[in-house]
Amino acid sequence: MSEKNKGGRPKKVETQQKSKIVCIRLTDPERSAVSHRAEQMRLSFSAYCHSAILRHMVVAPVSKEDMTLLRQIAGIGNNLNQLAHRAHIINMYNLENEIQDVLKQIVFILNKLSNDWKNSKKKQF
C-alpha cells in the first residue's frame, strides 16, 4: 500500500532540529531575574537563554538615561525647526552660526548614547 500524505508542516532537516536539552541550575532569585529580563525583551525564557548563550548578547531595551537623551534631541530638533522657520519668515540667511551650534549639541548628545542602544536597532527574533 502507498503511504497517504498526512499533511502539516514538513519535517526539518536533522541539523536544524533542536533535539538536545541543556539543564542549568539557578537559585530562585536568579530564575526570577532571568524570567524578568526575558519578559522585558518580550521573549520566552527559552528564546532569551538561547540568544544569550549563542549570540553572547541579548539586546536590552532603551535605558532611562538614553530615553532622556532622546527627548533632549527632540527638543533641540524643535529649536532647529523654529530657527529655520524664523529665518524663512524674515529672509535672514545669516543664522548659520546658530544652526551650527544646535547641530554641535545634537552630535554631542548622540555621542553620549550608549553603544548598546546604537547597535541594537535590529531585533534578532
SULHUPE-V667180 format. One record per residue. N is the residue number from 1. D_CENTER is the distance of its C-alpha to the mean C-alpha in Angstrom with 2 decimals. Layout:
BEGIN
n = [N	N]
d_center = [D_CENTER	D_CENTER]
END
This chain:
BEGIN
n = [1	2	3	4	5	6	7	8	9	10	11	12	13	14	15	16	17	18	19	20	21	22	23	24	25	26	27	28	29	30	31	32	33	34	35	36	37	38	39	40	41	42	43	44	45	46	47	48	49	50	51	52	53	54	55	56	57	58	59	60	61	62	63	64	65	66	67	68	69	70	71	72	73	74	75	76	77	78	79	80	81	82	83	84	85	86	87	88	89	90	91	92	93	94	95	96	97	98	99	100	101	102	103	104	105	106	107	108	109	110	111	112	113	114	115	116	117	118	119	120	121	122	123	124	125]
d_center = [54.64	51.47	48.13	46.65	43.03	41.25	38.28	34.67	31.87	33.18	32.72	30.11	31.47	32.35	29.85	26.95	28.22	26.65	29.96	29.62	28.80	27.61	28.69	27.54	29.03	27.11	28.63	28.04	25.81	23.71	23.46	22.50	19.80	18.25	18.71	17.12	13.93	13.97	14.59	11.74	9.39	11.90	13.35	16.99	18.39	19.47	16.28	14.41	17.38	17.66	14.19	14.90	18.37	18.09	14.97	15.51	11.84	9.70	5.97	6.39	5.72	6.65	10.17	13.33	14.41	11.55	12.07	15.72	15.31	13.61	16.60	18.94	17.79	18.45	21.83	22.70	21.95	24.37	26.89	26.69	27.31	30.26	31.69	31.58	33.18	35.86	36.63	37.08	39.40	41.70	41.52	40.47	38.78	39.06	35.88	34.23	34.34	32.62	29.89	29.48	29.13	26.35	24.53	25.00	23.45	20.33	20.09	20.76	17.99	15.40	16.73	16.31	12.53	11.40	10.82	8.12	5.91	7.72	7.48	4.03	4.23	6.21	6.50	9.70	11.49]
END
